[in-house]
Structure formats: structure tokens, C-alpha cells
Amino acid sequence: VNHAKRDLHSVLIQKLY
């Protein structure tokens, strides 16, 4: 159940970049 957290982090990183 650590997929949603990874997805959220990915989106945040992409938005930051």
C-alpha cells in the first residue's frame, strides 16, 4: 500500500521541476 504515496511524490516532483 505504498503505491499511492509514491504516485503523489512523483506528481509533486514533476510539478516542482
C-alpha positions as CSV (number, residue, x, y, z in Angstrom):
1,V,0.0,0.0,0.0
2,N,2.9,2.3,-0.8
3,H,1.9,3.0,-4.3
4,A,-0.3,6.0,-3.7
5,K,2.4,7.7,-1.7
6,R,4.9,7.1,-4.5
7,D,2.5,8.4,-7.1
8,L,1.8,11.5,-5.0
9,H,5.6,12.1,-4.6
10,S,6.1,11.7,-8.3
11,V,3.5,14.3,-9.1
12,L,4.9,16.7,-6.6
13,I,8.4,16.3,-8.0
14,Q,7.2,16.7,-11.6
15,K,5.3,19.9,-10.6
16,L,8.4,21.2,-8.9
17,Y,10.5,20.5,-11.9
